Structures are given as C-alpha cells and as structure tokens.
Amino acid sequence: MTERTATIASRVGLHARPAAIFAEAAGELDLEVTIARQGEPADEAMDAASILSLMSLGAEHGDVVVLRAEGEGADAALENLVKILETDHDA
C-alpha cells in the first residue's frame, strides 16, 4: 500500500470548490484512494472520490491528511493528489 501525507492549503479547508476539484481527480483514477486525517486509524479512512466524504472529513486549512492507494500507478497518482491538496484553490 502506498501512502502520502498532505497539508491542506486552501484557506477554507477541504470544502466546496477544493473538495470538488480533489474528488473529481480522485474519481478519474483506476485506483481506490482513501483519505483520513493524520492520526486516525486506517479503517476510518474515507473514499477520496466522494465529495460528501471529503466534506464530512472536516479538514481545515493547515490540517494534515493521509492518502492511501494500492496498485499500479499508485505512487504517481498520490503525488498528483497531494499537489491538489497543497494548492490554495481559493486564492
């Protein structure tokens, strides 16, 4: 299993527009990607392609989240998703 951490850069956190951008990118992958707040058990991770899951995560600006995926291309996919989370989409 591949794992990456990312710090939420958007000023409003992972809500509305940033969540939609991230969920769309995660949904386009041929991998199942999960997201959780850092420090939470892996079994509490949520579907990264679900905007409802992302918004219920409650990740705020500066929070660290953990992305996980398994399969061919997981490393590159997670790197791209980290870039999305670490960009302020509300600027």
C-alpha positions as CSV (number, residue, x, y, z in Angstrom):
1,M,0.0,0.0,0.0
2,T,1.3,3.4,-1.0
3,E,0.8,6.3,1.5
4,R,1.3,10.0,1.3
5,T,0.6,12.9,3.6
6,A,-0.6,16.4,2.5
7,T,-1.2,19.6,4.3
8,I,-4.5,21.3,3.3
9,A,-3.6,24.6,1.7
10,S,-7.0,26.1,0.7
11,R,-8.0,28.9,3.2
12,V,-11.4,27.4,3.6
13,G,-10.1,23.9,4.1
14,L,-11.3,20.9,2.1
15,H,-14.8,22.3,1.4
16,A,-16.9,23.2,-1.6
17,R,-14.6,24.0,-4.5
18,P,-11.3,22.4,-3.3
19,A,-13.2,19.2,-2.4
20,A,-14.9,19.1,-5.8
21,I,-11.6,19.5,-7.6
22,F,-10.0,16.8,-5.5
23,A,-12.9,14.4,-5.7
24,E,-13.0,14.7,-9.5
25,A,-9.3,14.0,-9.8
26,A,-9.5,11.0,-7.4
27,G,-12.6,9.7,-9.3
28,E,-10.7,9.7,-12.6
29,L,-8.2,7.2,-11.3
30,D,-8.3,3.4,-11.8
31,L,-7.4,3.1,-8.2
32,E,-9.3,3.2,-5.0
33,V,-7.9,6.1,-3.0
34,T,-8.8,6.8,0.6
35,I,-8.3,9.8,2.8
36,A,-8.1,10.3,6.6
37,R,-7.0,12.9,9.0
38,Q,-3.5,12.2,10.2
39,G,-3.6,10.1,13.4
40,E,-6.9,8.4,12.6
41,P,-6.9,4.6,12.2
42,A,-6.7,3.4,8.6
43,D,-10.1,1.7,9.0
44,E,-11.7,5.1,9.4
45,A,-10.4,6.3,6.0
46,M,-13.0,7.6,3.6
47,D,-13.4,7.3,-0.2
48,A,-11.4,10.2,-1.7
49,A,-13.6,10.3,-4.8
50,S,-16.7,11.1,-2.7
51,I,-17.3,14.8,-2.2
52,L,-19.7,14.0,0.7
53,S,-17.0,12.0,2.4
54,L,-14.4,14.8,1.8
55,M,-16.7,17.5,3.3
56,S,-17.6,15.3,6.3
57,L,-13.9,14.8,6.9
58,G,-13.8,18.4,8.2
59,A,-10.2,19.0,7.2
60,E,-9.3,22.7,7.7
61,H,-6.5,24.9,6.4
62,G,-3.2,23.5,7.8
63,D,-4.6,20.1,8.7
64,V,-2.6,17.1,7.6
65,V,-4.3,14.2,5.8
66,V,-3.2,10.8,4.8
67,L,-3.9,9.4,1.3
68,R,-3.6,5.7,0.6
69,A,-3.9,3.6,-2.6
70,E,-2.7,0.3,-3.8
71,G,-2.0,-0.9,-7.3
72,E,0.0,0.0,-10.4
73,G,0.5,3.8,-10.7
74,A,-0.4,4.5,-7.0
75,D,2.8,6.5,-6.4
76,A,2.3,8.9,-9.3
77,A,-1.4,9.2,-8.6
78,L,-0.9,10.1,-4.9
79,E,1.8,12.6,-5.8
80,N,-0.7,14.4,-8.1
81,L,-3.4,14.3,-5.5
82,V,-1.0,15.7,-2.9
83,K,-0.3,18.6,-5.3
84,I,-4.0,19.4,-5.5
85,L,-4.4,19.4,-1.7
86,E,-1.3,21.6,-1.2
87,T,-2.6,24.3,-3.6
88,D,-4.8,27.1,-2.4
89,H,-7.8,26.9,-4.7
90,D,-9.4,29.9,-3.1
91,A,-6.7,32.4,-3.8
